[in-house]
Amino acid sequence: MKTVNVSICTGTACHLMGGAHLLTFDEMLDPVTAGHVTLTGSHCLGLCGDEKNGKAPFARVNDRIISDATLNKLLRAVREEIGLESD
Ligand code: FES
């Protein structure tokens, strides 16, 4: 399995829209999946200033931008990146 980098935006706009909650993402992972996920917080990802990027909070899963991010959206994206789910 490949490593999946999950970056949670901790900038003000994302924080106000619930982004801080996303930093608990690793707690919902099973041990095998968790071993392949690197979770980090990030300063503003630069996505909140343009409506075409969607709504805050934002996160990145490898190169994928996740808008209006939720724990379940992150889990789905991670599983897709690992190859456990198809799009
Ligand atoms: S504060 Fe999150 S993308 Fe700007």
Backbone and ligand atoms as CSV (ligand in chain L), in Angstrom:
chain,resi,resn,atom,element,x,y,z
A,1,MET,N,N,0.838,-1.189,0.000
A,1,MET,CA,C,0.000,0.000,0.000
A,1,MET,C,C,0.875,1.242,0.000
A,2,LYS,N,N,0.423,2.267,-0.697
A,2,LYS,CA,C,1.203,3.492,-0.726
A,2,LYS,C,C,0.844,4.403,0.449
A,3,THR,N,N,1.725,5.356,0.686
A,3,THR,CA,C,1.485,6.329,1.739
A,3,THR,C,C,0.559,7.413,1.224
A,4,VAL,N,N,-0.363,7.829,2.057
A,4,VAL,CA,C,-1.301,8.894,1.714
A,4,VAL,C,C,-1.052,10.064,2.651
A,5,ASN,N,N,-0.794,11.219,2.065
A,5,ASN,CA,C,-0.569,12.429,2.853
A,5,ASN,C,C,-1.869,13.207,2.972
A,6,VAL,N,N,-2.305,13.393,4.194
A,6,VAL,CA,C,-3.519,14.160,4.458
A,6,VAL,C,C,-3.115,15.452,5.150
A,7,SER,N,N,-3.436,16.566,4.533
A,7,SER,CA,C,-3.103,17.869,5.084
A,7,SER,C,C,-4.401,18.620,5.380
A,8,ILE,N,N,-4.585,18.962,6.641
A,8,ILE,CA,C,-5.794,19.656,7.085
A,8,ILE,C,C,-5.474,21.144,7.218
A,9,CYS,N,N,-6.255,21.970,6.565
A,9,CYS,CA,C,-6.037,23.407,6.677
A,9,CYS,C,C,-6.460,23.884,8.063
A,10,THR,N,N,-5.563,24.597,8.721
A,10,THR,CA,C,-5.870,25.158,10.038
A,10,THR,C,C,-5.942,26.683,9.976
A,11,GLY,N,N,-6.063,27.219,8.758
A,11,GLY,CA,C,-6.215,28.660,8.589
A,11,GLY,C,C,-7.537,29.141,9.177
A,12,THR,N,N,-7.675,30.439,9.305
A,12,THR,CA,C,-8.824,31.016,10.005
A,12,THR,C,C,-10.161,30.618,9.375
A,13,ALA,N,N,-10.290,30.756,8.062
A,13,ALA,CA,C,-11.574,30.453,7.408
A,13,ALA,C,C,-11.955,28.997,7.628
A,14,CYS,N,N,-11.005,28.117,7.463
A,14,CYS,CA,C,-11.291,26.692,7.637
A,14,CYS,C,C,-11.548,26.352,9.100
A,15,HIS,N,N,-10.807,26.983,9.985
A,15,HIS,CA,C,-11.021,26.754,11.418
A,15,HIS,C,C,-12.437,27.158,11.813
A,16,LEU,N,N,-12.884,28.323,11.331
A,16,LEU,CA,C,-14.225,28.805,11.671
A,16,LEU,C,C,-15.315,27.909,11.102
A,17,MET,N,N,-15.015,27.196,10.039
A,17,MET,CA,C,-16.001,26.310,9.417
A,17,MET,C,C,-15.883,24.872,9.923
A,18,GLY,N,N,-15.113,24.661,10.981
A,18,GLY,CA,C,-15.056,23.340,11.605
A,18,GLY,C,C,-13.828,22.521,11.264
A,19,GLY,N,N,-12.844,23.135,10.655
A,19,GLY,CA,C,-11.660,22.397,10.233
A,19,GLY,C,C,-10.876,21.770,11.372
A,20,ALA,N,N,-10.906,22.374,12.561
A,20,ALA,CA,C,-10.125,21.836,13.682
A,20,ALA,C,C,-10.569,20.413,14.012
A,21,HIS,N,N,-11.840,20.155,13.849
A,21,HIS,CA,C,-12.396,18.813,14.117
A,21,HIS,C,C,-11.731,17.757,13.227
A,22,LEU,N,N,-11.326,18.164,12.028
A,22,LEU,CA,C,-10.738,17.215,11.071
A,22,LEU,C,C,-9.384,16.689,11.537
A,23,LEU,N,N,-8.760,17.397,12.478
A,23,LEU,CA,C,-7.461,16.946,12.985
A,23,LEU,C,C,-7.576,15.674,13.821
A,24,THR,N,N,-8.802,15.246,14.108
A,24,THR,CA,C,-9.009,13.980,14.817
A,24,THR,C,C,-9.147,12.821,13.827
A,25,PHE,N,N,-8.904,13.105,12.563
A,25,PHE,CA,C,-9.130,12.101,11.519
A,25,PHE,C,C,-8.425,10.776,11.804
A,26,ASP,N,N,-7.198,10.837,12.293
A,26,ASP,CA,C,-6.446,9.593,12.498
A,26,ASP,C,C,-7.101,8.678,13.531
A,27,GLU,N,N,-7.953,9.247,14.393
A,27,GLU,CA,C,-8.609,8.433,15.416
A,27,GLU,C,C,-9.662,7.503,14.831
A,28,MET,N,N,-10.133,7.787,13.606
A,28,MET,CA,C,-11.177,6.937,13.016
A,28,MET,C,C,-10.593,5.881,12.079
A,29,LEU,N,N,-9.279,5.837,11.958
A,29,LEU,CA,C,-8.657,4.892,11.034
A,29,LEU,C,C,-8.370,3.566,11.719
A,30,ASP,N,N,-8.560,2.480,10.990
A,30,ASP,CA,C,-8.149,1.187,11.526
A,30,ASP,C,C,-6.618,1.154,11.519
A,31,PRO,N,N,-6.008,0.296,12.330
A,31,PRO,CA,C,-4.551,0.313,12.475
A,31,PRO,C,C,-3.800,0.106,11.157
A,32,VAL,N,N,-4.293,-0.732,10.285
A,32,VAL,CA,C,-3.605,-0.983,9.018
A,32,VAL,C,C,-3.621,0.278,8.151
A,33,THR,N,N,-4.782,0.889,8.002
A,33,THR,CA,C,-4.885,2.112,7.206
A,33,THR,C,C,-4.070,3.227,7.841
A,34,ALA,N,N,-4.144,3.350,9.159
A,34,ALA,CA,C,-3.409,4.418,9.855
A,34,ALA,C,C,-1.912,4.335,9.587
A,35,GLY,N,N,-1.416,3.133,9.397
A,35,GLY,CA,C,-0.001,2.954,9.135
A,35,GLY,C,C,0.445,3.505,7.794
A,36,HIS,N,N,-0.497,3.838,6.956
A,36,HIS,CA,C,-0.180,4.355,5.628
A,36,HIS,C,C,-0.595,5.808,5.450
A,37,VAL,N,N,-1.019,6.439,6.537
A,37,VAL,CA,C,-1.507,7.816,6.447
A,37,VAL,C,C,-0.610,8.741,7.261
A,38,THR,N,N,-0.202,9.821,6.650
A,38,THR,CA,C,0.512,10.886,7.350
A,38,THR,C,C,-0.444,12.067,7.451
A,39,LEU,N,N,-0.763,12.471,8.672
A,39,LEU,CA,C,-1.717,13.560,8.916
A,39,LEU,C,C,-0.967,14.778,9.433
A,40,THR,N,N,-1.176,15.902,8.773
A,40,THR,CA,C,-0.543,17.139,9.217
A,40,THR,C,C,-1.560,18.280,9.166
A,41,GLY,N,N,-1.317,19.283,9.980
A,41,GLY,CA,C,-2.057,20.525,9.881
A,41,GLY,C,C,-1.264,21.467,8.989
A,42,SER,N,N,-1.961,22.379,8.348
A,42,SER,CA,C,-1.296,23.284,7.418
A,42,SER,C,C,-1.841,24.695,7.577
A,43,HIS,N,N,-0.987,25.664,7.376
A,43,HIS,CA,C,-1.475,27.035,7.270
A,43,HIS,C,C,-2.412,27.117,6.081
A,44,CYS,N,N,-3.059,28.234,5.890
A,44,CYS,CA,C,-4.023,28.416,4.787
A,44,CYS,C,C,-3.468,27.803,3.497
A,45,LEU,N,N,-4.265,26.925,2.924
A,45,LEU,CA,C,-3.871,26.260,1.683
A,45,LEU,C,C,-4.071,27.153,0.468
A,46,GLY,N,N,-4.596,28.352,0.675
A,46,GLY,CA,C,-4.790,29.294,-0.418
A,46,GLY,C,C,-6.013,28.993,-1.262
A,47,LEU,N,N,-6.930,28.216,-0.712
A,47,LEU,CA,C,-8.110,27.797,-1.466
A,47,LEU,C,C,-9.364,28.571,-1.070
A,48,CYS,N,N,-9.319,29.255,0.067
A,48,CYS,CA,C,-10.523,29.873,0.621
A,48,CYS,C,C,-10.888,31.185,-0.068
A,49,GLY,N,N,-10.007,31.732,-0.875
A,49,GLY,CA,C,-10.278,33.023,-1.490
A,49,GLY,C,C,-10.974,32.948,-2.834
A,50,ASP,N,N,-11.262,31.749,-3.330
A,50,ASP,CA,C,-11.865,31.615,-4.650
A,50,ASP,C,C,-13.038,30.638,-4.579
A,51,GLU,N,N,-14.241,31.141,-4.880
A,51,GLU,CA,C,-15.438,30.312,-4.768
A,51,GLU,C,C,-15.379,29.056,-5.621
A,52,LYS,N,N,-14.608,29.099,-6.701
A,52,LYS,CA,C,-14.579,27.920,-7.578
A,52,LYS,C,C,-13.921,26.717,-6.894
A,53,ASN,N,N,-13.226,26.946,-5.793
A,53,ASN,CA,C,-12.620,25.843,-5.053
A,53,ASN,C,C,-13.606,25.137,-4.135
A,54,GLY,N,N,-14.798,25.705,-3.980
A,54,GLY,CA,C,-15.782,25.126,-3.077
A,54,GLY,C,C,-15.745,25.820,-1.728
A,55,LYS,N,N,-16.320,25.148,-0.747
A,55,LYS,CA,C,-16.482,25.747,0.574
A,55,LYS,C,C,-15.464,25.211,1.566
A,56,ALA,N,N,-15.081,26.070,2.509
A,56,ALA,CA,C,-14.239,25.646,3.635
A,56,ALA,C,C,-15.074,24.729,4.541
A,57,PRO,N,N,-14.463,23.859,5.305
A,57,PRO,CA,C,-13.027,23.675,5.438
A,57,PRO,C,C,-12.425,22.866,4.292
A,58,PHE,N,N,-11.134,23.125,4.056
A,58,PHE,CA,C,-10.417,22.432,2.993
A,58,PHE,C,C,-9.365,21.490,3.560
A,59,ALA,N,N,-9.095,20.465,2.788
A,59,ALA,CA,C,-8.001,19.540,3.108
A,59,ALA,C,C,-7.438,19.040,1.790
A,60,ARG,N,N,-6.261,18.487,1.855
A,60,ARG,CA,C,-5.667,17.816,0.697
A,60,ARG,C,C,-5.424,16.360,1.067
A,61,VAL,N,N,-5.731,15.492,0.145
A,61,VAL,CA,C,-5.405,14.070,0.275
A,61,VAL,C,C,-4.516,13.760,-0.927
A,62,ASN,N,N,-3.231,13.631,-0.666
A,62,ASN,CA,C,-2.219,13.645,-1.730
A,62,ASN,C,C,-2.437,14.901,-2.571
A,63,ASP,N,N,-2.725,14.802,-3.850
A,63,ASP,CA,C,-2.904,15.999,-4.676
A,63,ASP,C,C,-4.362,16.423,-4.821
A,64,ARG,N,N,-5.240,15.718,-4.163
A,64,ARG,CA,C,-6.673,15.996,-4.297
A,64,ARG,C,C,-7.123,17.047,-3.290
A,65,ILE,N,N,-7.863,18.014,-3.759
A,65,ILE,CA,C,-8.439,19.026,-2.877
A,65,ILE,C,C,-9.799,18.523,-2.410
A,66,ILE,N,N,-10.004,18.547,-1.117
A,66,ILE,CA,C,-11.289,18.166,-0.542
A,66,ILE,C,C,-11.917,19.442,0.011
A,67,SER,N,N,-13.031,19.867,-0.573
A,67,SER,CA,C,-13.733,21.045,-0.067
A,67,SER,C,C,-14.909,20.599,0.788
A,68,ASP,N,N,-15.383,21.546,1.637
A,68,ASP,CA,C,-16.477,21.221,2.549
A,68,ASP,C,C,-16.152,19.891,3.247
A,69,ALA,N,N,-14.911,19.795,3.678
A,69,ALA,CA,C,-14.368,18.517,4.147
A,69,ALA,C,C,-15.056,18.041,5.422
A,70,THR,N,N,-15.284,16.746,5.452
A,70,THR,CA,C,-15.800,16.058,6.630
A,70,THR,C,C,-14.901,14.856,6.883
A,71,LEU,N,N,-15.020,14.275,8.063
A,71,LEU,CA,C,-14.237,13.084,8.368
A,71,LEU,C,C,-14.553,11.966,7.378
A,72,ASN,N,N,-15.824,11.807,7.022
A,72,ASN,CA,C,-16.201,10.741,6.086
A,72,ASN,C,C,-15.660,11.007,4.682
A,73,LYS,N,N,-15.651,12.263,4.250
A,73,LYS,CA,C,-15.069,12.585,2.938
A,73,LYS,C,C,-13.585,12.265,2.918
A,74,LEU,N,N,-12.895,12.592,4.015
A,74,LEU,CA,C,-11.464,12.293,4.087
A,74,LEU,C,C,-11.225,10.786,4.051
A,75,LEU,N,N,-12.040,10.043,4.799
A,75,LEU,CA,C,-11.871,8.595,4.834
A,75,LEU,C,C,-12.086,7.998,3.441
A,76,ARG,N,N,-13.107,8.459,2.743
A,76,ARG,CA,C,-13.395,7.951,1.402
A,76,ARG,C,C,-12.217,8.249,0.466
A,77,ALA,N,N,-11.702,9.466,0.540
A,77,ALA,CA,C,-10.591,9.845,-0.338
A,77,ALA,C,C,-9.333,9.029,-0.027
A,78,VAL,N,N,-9.072,8.813,1.260
A,78,VAL,CA,C,-7.897,8.011,1.641
A,78,VAL,C,C,-8.047,6.590,1.119
A,79,ARG,N,N,-9.224,6.032,1.299
A,79,ARG,CA,C,-9.446,4.648,0.832
A,79,ARG,C,C,-9.317,4.560,-0.681
A,80,GLU,N,N,-9.752,5.589,-1.393
A,80,GLU,CA,C,-9.588,5.603,-2.849
A,80,GLU,C,C,-8.119,5.697,-3.229
A,81,GLU,N,N,-7.377,6.523,-2.515
A,81,GLU,CA,C,-5.949,6.668,-2.816
A,81,GLU,C,C,-5.190,5.365,-2.559
A,82,ILE,N,N,-5.574,4.673,-1.508
A,82,ILE,CA,C,-4.919,3.406,-1.186
A,82,ILE,C,C,-5.339,2.320,-2.168
A,83,GLY,N,N,-6.543,2.494,-2.727
A,83,GLY,CA,C,-7.031,1.491,-3.669
A,83,GLY,C,C,-8.056,0.562,-3.059
A,84,LEU,N,N,-8.601,0.960,-1.904
A,84,LEU,CA,C,-9.615,0.141,-1.248
A,84,LEU,C,C,-11.020,0.453,-1.753
A,85,GLU,N,N,-11.199,1.605,-2.396
A,85,GLU,CA,C,-12.489,1.973,-2.975
A,85,GLU,C,C,-12.230,2.607,-4.316
A,86,SER,N,N,-13.155,2.433,-5.233
A,86,SER,CA,C,-13.029,3.105,-6.521
A,86,SER,C,C,-13.847,4.382,-6.483
A,87,ASP,N,N,-13.579,5.296,-7.406
A,87,ASP,CA,C,-14.286,6.583,-7.459
A,87,ASP,C,C,-15.766,6.397,-7.662
L,1,FES,S1,S,-8.039,29.135,5.565
L,1,FES,FE1,FE,-8.184,27.126,4.698
L,1,FES,S2,S,-7.741,27.388,2.603
L,1,FES,FE2,FE,-7.508,29.362,3.481
